[in-house]
Amino acid sequence: MTPFAIAGVQMYVNALQPNVDGMIQRLDILMARFPWTQMVLFSELAAYGPLDRFALPPENEAIEKFQAAAAKHRVWLIPGSMFLKDPQDGRVYNTAIVINPEGEVIRRYAKMFPFRPYETGIAAGTEFCVFDVPDVGRFGLSICYDMWFPETTRQLTSQGVEVLLHPVLTGTTDRDAELAIARATAAQFQCYIFDVNGLGAGGVGKSCVVDPTSMVLHQSAGQEDMFPIEVDLSVVRRQRETGMKGLGQVLKSFRDRSTDFPVYDRASGTDAYLHTLGPLEIPQQGTRAGLHVDVPAQRVPDAPTFKGQEEHPAMSHTPGGFPPEPMPNPTAGTAAGGATPMPPKPGVLTGTKNPSSG
């Protein structure tokens, strides 16, 4: 076994004042209750909430507090993310940091897919985040909307990531879809997923932990929660070698693929359809975007004439339509000698070998 204890913290997030001290207080409580925890993950934008007007410089007092807290408890700490402003170009990035048990910031990750068109003022990161926990395994970091794009997880797991840390801020009606994506992603890429959402201005909760078979190991509800889960990374390695439950070996199948995907070549023209979808913008009241698309109509096959129903001209067969379907064997079910045939059982076509389910 290669056990490792990771805790998620689902907490209330205030949008108009800092949450840093509250996060550190909850970390203190977590470590007092569950001192065997080795890594702690908070939700997206937990420290200062979802408003980018509170963006900070890359080096700031909050990060220093988190560093001290990680060193105090000797844990790996990912304090969600925060908006950080690049001092050179002024761009704002949704950035997560990884702090080791010595209190050192070893990685920074800027969200690759800001939630556009709603997060229009946030710049997109371009570099992936992978780091190793010595004698344990390889971890990767993505933020919220990143997971809707499987290419991000594909890149991470192709580099050996075994646990995907995924802080989110979802306070919208698509949270259930995200949970479905989390489970599917775990199975597709054979990895553990820690998906931690916030509350209040930080989301609707429903954080979850998923194992490589898509089994949900923990599901939070809509209140504050801290959930340490011990994972076994040898399960990941075994599954990647022998397949999920001894079945699909998806990472090796992708490695040995016989097809490359021209859609990723922007000059190939394969994605021409995507350019017909209109601009990336927030829908407005009464919008009819997308409803102008003409879908070729198919002619409905001729309706049969039933006893007691006169043939209607509109239902008659016309050239170019579907030919009438042949009737079942007309002699099927007719007894020799002119005996009265038994009526067929409901849902069963006479003269056929296989029953129809109706």
C-alpha positions in Angstrom: 0.0 0.0 0.0 0.9 3.6 -0.5 -1.5 5.4 1.9 -1.8 9.2 2.0 -4.3 11.3 4.0 -5.9 14.3 2.2 -8.5 16.5 3.7 -10.9 18.9 1.9 -12.4 21.9 3.7 -15.8 23.1 2.6 -16.4 26.4 4.3 -18.4 29.6 4.1 -16.8 32.3 1.9 -17.5 36.0 2.4 -17.3 38.1 -0.8 -16.6 41.5 0.8 -14.0 40.7 3.5 -11.0 38.4 3.7 -11.5 34.8 4.8 -7.8 34.1 5.4 -8.0 34.0 9.2 -11.1 31.8 9.1 -9.3 29.4 6.8 -6.3 29.1 9.2 -8.7 28.7 12.1 -10.4 25.8 10.4 -7.0 24.3 9.6 -6.1 24.4 13.3 -9.4 22.6 14.1 -8.9 20.1 11.4 -5.4 19.2 12.6 -6.6 19.0 16.2 -9.4 16.6 15.3 -7.5 14.6 12.6 -3.8 14.9 13.3 -3.0 12.1 10.8 -3.9 14.4 7.9 -1.0 15.0 5.5 -2.5 17.4 2.9 -5.2 20.0 3.0 -7.2 21.5 0.1 -9.6 24.5 0.3 -12.0 25.7 -2.4 -11.4 28.1 -5.3 -11.1 31.8 -4.3 -11.7 30.9 -0.7 -9.2 33.5 0.7 -10.8 36.6 -0.7 -14.0 35.6 -2.5 -15.1 35.9 -6.2 -14.5 39.6 -6.8 -11.4 40.4 -8.8 -11.3 43.9 -7.4 -9.6 42.3 -4.4 -6.7 41.0 -6.6 -3.3 41.1 -4.8 0.3 41.1 -5.9 2.0 37.7 -6.4 3.7 38.1 -3.1 1.5 39.1 -0.2 0.7 38.8 3.5 -2.0 36.1 3.0 0.5 33.7 1.3 2.9 34.3 4.1 0.2 33.3 6.7 -0.5 30.2 4.8 3.1 29.3 4.6 3.4 29.7 8.4 0.3 27.5 9.0 1.6 24.7 6.7 5.0 24.7 8.5 3.2 24.7 11.9 1.2 21.6 11.1 3.7 20.0 8.9 1.2 19.5 6.1 1.0 20.1 2.3 -1.4 23.0 1.9 -3.3 24.2 -1.1 -5.3 27.2 0.2 -7.7 27.2 -2.8 -6.9 30.1 -5.1 -6.9 33.9 -5.2 -6.8 36.6 -7.8 -3.2 37.7 -8.3 -2.2 40.6 -10.5 0.9 40.4 -12.7 3.0 43.5 -11.8 4.3 43.7 -15.4 1.3 43.6 -17.6 -1.5 44.2 -15.0 -3.3 41.0 -15.9 -5.3 39.2 -13.2 -5.0 35.4 -12.9 -7.0 33.0 -10.8 -4.0 31.4 -9.1 -3.5 28.5 -6.7 -0.4 27.8 -4.8 1.1 24.6 -3.4 2.9 24.9 -0.1 5.0 22.0 1.3 5.3 21.0 4.9 8.4 23.2 5.3 6.3 26.2 4.4 7.8 26.7 1.0 5.7 27.6 -2.1 6.8 25.0 -4.6 4.2 25.6 -7.4 1.8 28.2 -8.7 -1.0 27.4 -11.1 -3.1 29.9 -13.0 -6.5 28.6 -14.1 -6.4 27.7 -17.8 -10.1 28.1 -18.5 -11.7 31.1 -16.8 -15.5 30.7 -16.7 -16.0 32.8 -19.9 -18.0 34.7 -20.9 -18.8 35.5 -17.2 -15.1 35.9 -16.1 -14.1 38.2 -19.0 -11.6 40.2 -16.9 -9.5 37.2 -15.9 -6.5 36.1 -18.0 -6.0 32.4 -18.8 -2.9 30.5 -17.6 -0.9 28.4 -20.0 1.3 26.1 -17.8 0.2 22.9 -16.1 0.9 22.1 -12.4 2.4 18.7 -11.5 4.3 18.0 -8.3 5.6 15.0 -6.4 5.1 14.2 -2.7 8.3 12.2 -1.9 7.8 8.5 -1.3 4.1 8.9 -2.0 3.2 9.8 -5.6 2.5 12.5 -8.2 -0.2 15.1 -7.8 -1.8 17.6 -10.3 -3.8 20.7 -9.9 -6.7 22.1 -12.0 -9.3 24.7 -11.0 -13.1 24.4 -11.5 -14.0 25.0 -15.2 -10.7 23.4 -16.3 -12.2 19.9 -15.7 -14.9 20.6 -18.3 -12.1 20.3 -20.8 -10.7 16.7 -20.7 -7.6 17.8 -22.5 -6.4 19.4 -19.2 -6.7 16.1 -17.3 -5.3 14.2 -20.2 -2.1 16.3 -20.1 -1.7 15.8 -16.3 -2.3 12.1 -16.2 -0.1 11.6 -19.2 2.7 13.0 -17.0 1.9 10.5 -14.3 -0.5 12.4 -12.1 -2.3 10.0 -9.7 -4.3 12.4 -7.6 -6.1 15.4 -9.2 -6.7 18.3 -6.7 -9.6 20.3 -7.9 -10.7 23.4 -6.0 -14.0 24.8 -7.4 -16.4 27.7 -6.8 -19.8 26.7 -8.1 -22.9 28.5 -6.9 -24.9 27.8 -10.0 -27.4 25.2 -11.2 -24.8 23.2 -13.0 -23.2 21.7 -9.9 -24.8 18.3 -10.5 -23.3 18.3 -14.0 -19.9 19.0 -12.4 -20.3 16.0 -10.0 -21.0 13.8 -13.0 -17.9 15.1 -14.8 -15.8 14.5 -11.7 -16.9 10.8 -11.6 -16.4 10.4 -15.3 -13.0 12.0 -15.2 -11.8 9.7 -12.4 -12.8 6.6 -14.5 -11.5 8.0 -17.8 -8.1 8.9 -16.5 -7.8 6.4 -13.7 -7.0 8.8 -10.9 -8.3 10.0 -7.5 -10.2 13.3 -7.6 -10.6 15.7 -4.7 -13.3 18.2 -5.8 -13.7 20.9 -3.1 -16.4 23.6 -3.4 -17.3 26.4 -1.0 -20.4 27.9 0.6 -22.1 31.3 0.5 -20.2 33.4 -2.0 -18.0 30.4 -2.5 -20.5 28.0 -3.9 -23.3 25.6 -3.0 -21.1 22.9 -1.5 -21.5 19.3 -2.5 -17.8 18.7 -2.4 -16.8 15.1 -3.3 -13.9 12.6 -3.4 -13.9 10.1 -6.2 -11.7 7.0 -6.5 -10.2 5.7 -9.9 -13.3 3.4 -10.4 -15.6 6.4 -10.2 -16.8 5.4 -6.8 -17.7 8.4 -4.6 -15.7 8.0 -1.3 -17.3 11.1 0.2 -20.1 13.5 -0.7 -20.6 16.7 1.3 -24.0 18.3 1.6 -24.8 22.1 1.9 -23.1 22.9 5.2 -19.5 23.3 6.4 -17.5 20.2 6.3 -14.0 18.9 6.7 -13.3 15.5 5.4 -10.0 13.7 5.6 -9.8 10.7 3.3 -6.9 8.3 3.2 -6.2 7.2 -0.3 -4.0 4.3 -1.6 -2.0 5.3 -4.6 -1.1 1.6 -5.3 -4.7 1.2 -6.3 -4.1 3.7 -9.1 -1.0 1.9 -10.3 -2.6 -1.5 -10.2 -5.7 -0.2 -12.1 -3.6 1.5 -14.8 -1.7 -1.8 -15.4 -4.6 -4.3 -15.2 -7.6 -2.1 -16.0 -10.6 -0.8 -14.1 -12.0 -3.8 -12.3 -9.7 -5.9 -14.6 -11.4 -4.3 -17.7 -10.6 -1.1 -19.5 -7.0 0.0 -19.7 -7.7 3.4 -21.0 -4.4 5.2 -20.5 -2.5 2.4 -22.3 -5.2 2.3 -25.0 -4.7 6.0 -25.6 -0.9 5.6 -25.7 -1.2 2.9 -28.3 -3.8 4.7 -30.4 -3.7 4.4 -34.2 -5.4 7.8 -34.8 -4.3 11.3 -34.1 -6.9 14.0 -33.8 -6.7 16.8 -36.4 -9.2 18.9 -34.4 -6.3 20.0 -32.3 -4.6 21.5 -35.4 -6.1 24.9 -35.6 -5.2 25.1 -39.3 -6.8 21.8 -40.3 -10.3 23.1 -40.8 -11.7 20.2 -38.9 -13.3 22.5 -36.3 -15.0 24.6 -39.0 -18.4 23.9 -37.3 -17.3 25.5 -34.1 -16.8 28.8 -35.9 -20.5 28.9 -36.8 -21.6 29.0 -33.1 -21.4 32.8 -32.7 -19.4 34.9 -30.3 -18.6 33.8 -26.7 -20.9 36.2 -24.9 -23.5 36.2 -22.0 -27.0 35.5 -23.2 -29.4 38.4 -23.0 -33.2 38.5 -22.3 -35.2 37.0 -25.1 -32.2 35.8 -27.0 -32.9 33.4 -29.9 -29.2 32.6 -30.5 -28.8 29.2 -32.1 -32.4 28.9 -33.2 -31.6 30.1 -36.7 -30.0 26.8 -37.6 -31.9 24.9 -40.3 -32.1 21.2 -39.7 -33.0 19.1 -42.8 -36.5 17.7 -42.4 -37.2 14.0 -43.0 -40.4 12.9 -44.5 -42.6 10.8 -42.2 -43.3 7.3 -43.6 -46.9 6.8 -44.9 -49.4 6.1 -42.2 -51.2 2.7 -42.7 -55.0 2.7 -43.2 -56.8 0.9 -40.4 -60.2 -0.7 -40.4 -62.8 2.0 -40.0 -60.5 4.7 -41.2 -60.7 6.1 -44.7 -57.5 6.7 -46.5 -56.6 10.4 -46.3 -55.0 12.0 -49.3 -52.3 13.6 -47.2 -51.3 10.1 -46.0 -51.1 8.5 -49.4 -47.9 7.4 -50.8 -46.1 9.8 -53.1 -43.0 9.3 -55.2 -39.8 9.9 -53.3 -41.3 8.9 -49.9 -40.6 5.8 -48.0 -42.1 2.6 -49.5 -44.7 0.9 -47.5 -43.3 -1.7 -45.1 -44.0 -5.3 -46.0 -46.6 -7.0 -43.9 -45.6 -10.1 -41.8 -46.1 -13.5 -43.4 -49.9 -13.4 -44.3 -50.4 -17.1 -43.6 -48.7 -17.0 -40.2 -51.1 -18.0 -37.4 -53.7 -19.5 -39.9 -54.6 -23.1 -39.0 -55.1 -25.6 -41.8 -58.7 -26.5 -42.7 -60.1 -23.0 -42.3 -60.1 -23.0 -38.5 -60.5 -19.6 -36.9 -57.0 -18.2 -36.3 -56.0 -17.3 -32.7 -55.3 -13.6 -32.2 -51.7 -12.8 -31.8 -50.4 -11.9 -28.3 -50.1 -8.2 -27.7 -46.6 -6.9 -28.7 -45.8 -10.0 -30.8 -45.5 -9.9 -34.6 -46.8 -13.1 -36.0 -44.5 -14.9 -38.4 -41.4 -13.8 -36.6 -39.0 -15.8 -34.5 -38.2 -13.0 -32.0 -40.7 -11.2 -29.9 -40.9 -7.4 -29.9 -41.1 -5.5 -26.6 -43.7 -3.1 -27.9 
